[in-house]
Amino acid sequence: MKLNLTKPIVFFDLETTGINIAKDRVVEISILKVFPNGNKESKTWLVNPEIEIPIEASEIHGITNEKVVTEPTFKELAPQINELIKDADLAGFNSNRFDIPLLAEELLRAGIDFDMSNRKAVDVQTIFHKKEQRTLSAGYQFYCGKELVGAHGAEADTNATYEILLAQVEKYDDLENSVEALSDFSTHGKRADFAGFILFNDENQEIFSFGKYKGRTVEEVLKENPGYNAWIQNADFPLYTKKVLREIKERMSTPKNTMTDAEKLQALQQKFNLR
């Protein structure tokens, strides 16, 4: 089985200091880049997170403070990581909810303007849960007939995730072999940001999913309460959420170059009335 690719796709996994997207840091990253012709490129780095790794996290992935003290920081690795992923779609296990959002935070923190607008995201866990409701190790056993040796190691998890997706595409006839279809199937809901603070409604408008403005469009809220954006920018929200809000605000302040049909009709009526 070979994935039907129109551009490269990067499978990746992060081991981290914890599960807080805004505050925690990467301690290991493994990347497997698969090209449309079937070629592969892989790289794994240990990362100095520049903060203490809690013992609870070390007990899960086996990476201690002593192990990474001489390793490069994420900021030092960021240019290499960005070079590997910049032309690729992204895939992982629970990646839509955790790995991609946290990767975005690290890249933005390193001064790299990470963006998902021109790429797709395939979450192998979501496909798995929709189909079988299991864990990564169980999924590897179920789909590939193998025991996952080295679970919670970034490299083992990354390669297992890639193999599971190949097996999923081969197993399910109704699962289209294209990144666009896999991305659609593995997405729970359409989000404007990774953390889910800003969603899209049925009219494809950005809306807040939390707080006193929950369910209201972002543009409407920012017009009514301009200070709300400033509050979010200074509060403990993920950097990518703040970036999305800034882009919406900039879009609102940009003069429209074209008129809508209603505006054109109104202009014609005014012109006619003047005559």
Helices and strands as residue ranges (DSSP letters): E 9-16, E 26-34, E 40-46, H 55-61, H 65-68, H 74-85, E 89-92, I 95-99, H 100-109, E 121-123, H 124-131, H 136-144, H 154-171, H 179-185, E 198-200, E 206-208, G 211-213, H 218-224, H 227-234, H 239-253, H 261-274
